[in-house]
């Protein structure tokens, strides 16, 4: 993603502007007409402690289960307003995902596909990708022998996945599909759980539609990481209104156990660029056609890759990654 760092910065700035558009200027917090107080999305408790306010949105910690979530939350109408920014979604799809994001994802997606495949015993396994975007992971899973199906709410992604890639993708939520019990052998949710206002309900529904012994694989954000401890509320993944909830391995395991899963593995990924943008600005690229600046950019990229690879092992050993990849199996 390093090549697209400037476009990522534009995307994050636009997300911040979108968040601020929902804020009451008089109070500096989320406008009452867009918000409603919510119980904990994991355990249902109404007891919480305020953590901080970012771009007008208050993050709180549940006193019962320690999940971190936005409270008050956006109403359903306000959620639609926040997520149906066609210009922003089009920018992300065309300028980040399709231009460089998918090529950068392929190697990692191939690893994830092999990992899921190794845990599924049924021949011709059925896989559902929830929040499948433009279908990149689905294409790779299909190549590896899975019968694939996807769910996606963004019409731009659905159109691309269906018309350009010939994939079976529905513009619907998981609950709207009403799948029969045991419909799938594997379900994947890459960078989805943090966007959901009711992640526990989603995990329970995933469990219902998985066959006994079926596999759930997901990635999500982990605020119990070194980067968050250093940066506090400047941590990149505190990103309202897009990121509604934030997890830790402990909290997520509790939620998965409640949904009838056992955790098989947790992998931590350290995001060097999160620290780079705050503490190593001299490594930022300098857009120019000048030969010397192009050479300088190349040196910066090499330096970033070298430092990132060298520190990744350390952060994995410390189990303190910004992103966690969790594999779980439904009880038989």
TIFI-583184 format. One record per residue (C-alpha): residue in three letters; y, x negated, z negated. Coordinates in steps of 0.5 Angstrom, whole numbers, plus 500, padded with zeros to 3 digits. Last residue first. Layout:
<sites>
AlaYXZ;...
</sites>
This chain:
<sites>
Unk440539468;Unk447537465;Unk452535470;Unk454528472;Unk460524471;Unk464519475;Unk471517473;Unk476513477;Unk481511472;Unk488509474;Unk494506470;Unk488501468;Unk487499461;Unk480497460;Unk481490458;Unk476487462;Unk479492468;Unk486489466;Unk483482466;Unk479483473;Unk486486476;Unk490480474;Unk488475479;Unk487480485;Unk494482483;Unk497475483;Unk494473489;Unk496480493;Unk503479490;Unk504472492;Unk501473499;Unk506479500;Unk512475498;Unk510469503;Unk510474509;Unk516477507;Unk519470506;Unk517468513;Unk520475516;Unk526473512;Unk526466516;Unk525469523;Unk531474522;Unk528481524;Unk530484517;Unk527488512;Unk527484505;Unk521485502;Unk521486494;Unk518479490;Unk525478487;Unk524485484;Unk519482479;Unk520486473;Unk521493474;Unk518494482;Unk513488480;Unk510492474;Unk508498478;Unk506494484;Unk501491480;Unk497497479;Unk491496475;Unk485500476;Unk480502471;Unk473504472;Unk469509468;Unk462511468;Unk456516467;Unk460521463;Unk456527461;Unk458534464;Unk458541461;Unk465543462;Unk466541454;Unk463534455;Unk468533461;Unk474535457;Unk472530451;Unk471525456;Unk478526459;Unk481525452;Unk477519451;Unk479516458;Unk486518457;Unk490523461;Unk496525464;Unk498532465;Unk504536470;Unk504530475;Unk508533481;Unk514536477;Unk515531474;Unk513524475;Unk511520469;Unk506516474;Unk511510475;Unk512508468;Unk520509466;Unk518513460;Unk515507457;Unk515501461;Unk511496457;Unk506501454;Unk505505460;Unk504498464;Unk499496458;Unk495503459;Unk493509455;Unk497513460;Unk491514465;Unk492517471;Unk487520475;Unk481519480;Unk475523480;Unk467524482;Unk463529480;Unk456529481;Unk450534481;Unk444534476;Unk444542476;Unk447544482;Unk455544482;Unk459551483;Unk459552475;Unk461545473;Unk467545478;Unk469551475;Unk469548468;Unk473542471;Unk478547474;Unk479551468;Unk480545464;Unk485542469;Unk490548468;Unk497546470;Unk494542476;Unk497536479;Unk494530474;Unk487533476;Unk488531483;Unk488524485;Unk482524488;Unk477530486;Unk470529489;Unk465534488;Unk457533489;Unk451537490;Unk454543492;Unk453551492;Unk450551485;Unk453557483;Unk456561489;Unk463559491;Unk469564489;Unk473561494;Unk480563490;Unk478559484;Unk478552488;Unk484554491;Unk485555498;Unk487553505;Unk480551507;Unk477545511;Unk471544515;Unk473538519;Unk474537526;Unk478531526;Unk484533530;Unk484541529;Unk481542522;Unk484536518;Unk490536522;Unk492543521;Unk489543513;Unk494537512;Unk500540515;Unk498547511;Unk498543504;Unk493547500;Unk487543501;Unk480545500;Unk474541503;Unk467541506;Unk462536507;Unk455535509;Unk454528507;Unk450523511;Unk454517510;Unk459518516;Unk460525513;Unk463521507;Unk467517511;Unk470523514;Unk471527508;Unk475521505;Unk480521510;Unk480529511;Unk488530511;Unk489531504;Unk482533501;Unk485537495;Unk478538492;Unk472535497;Unk466539496;Unk460535498;Unk453538500;Unk447533500;Unk442532506;Unk437529502;Unk437531494;Unk438525489;Unk445524489;Unk447518484;Unk447513489;Unk451517494;Unk456518489;Unk457510489;Unk456509496;Unk462514497;Unk466511492;Unk465504495;Unk467507502;Unk473510499;Unk475504497;Unk475500504;Unk478506507;Unk484507503;Unk489502506;Unk487505513;Unk489512510;Unk495510507;Unk498506513;Unk501511518;Unk497517516;Unk499517509;Unk506514508;Unk510516514;Unk507522517;Unk504525511;Unk509523505;Unk515525510;Unk511532512;Unk510533505;Unk518532503;Unk520536509;Unk516542507;Unk518542500;Unk512547498;Unk510544492;Unk517545488;Unk518552490;Unk511554489;Unk511551482;Unk517555481;Unk513562483;Unk507560478;Unk512558473;Unk514551471;Unk511548465;Unk515548458;Unk512543456;Unk509538461;Unk502535459;Unk499529454;Unk492531452;Unk492529445;Unk486534443;Unk489537437;Unk496535436;Unk497536444;Unk502531446;Unk509533450;Unk512531456;Unk519535457;Unk522535464;Unk529534465;Unk529528470;Unk524525464;Unk524528457;Unk520524452;Unk514525447;Unk515532444;Unk509533439;Unk504539440;Unk501545436;Unk500551441;Unk492549442;Unk489552448;Unk484546448;Unk485542455;Unk491546458;Unk495546451;Unk499552450;Unk504554455;Unk512555454;Unk515558461;Unk519555466;Unk523557472;Unk528562469;Unk529557463;Unk532551467;Unk528545466;Unk533540461;Unk540537462;Unk542543458;Unk548545462;Unk546542468;Unk540547468;Unk534543471;Unk530545477;Unk534541482;Unk533535478;Unk525535479;Unk526535487;Unk531529486;Unk526526482;Unk521527488;Unk526525493;Unk527518489;Unk519517489;Unk518519496;Unk524514498;Unk520508494;Unk514510497;Unk517509504;Unk520502501;Unk513500499;Unk509502505;Unk507495507;Unk505494499;Unk500500500;
</sites>
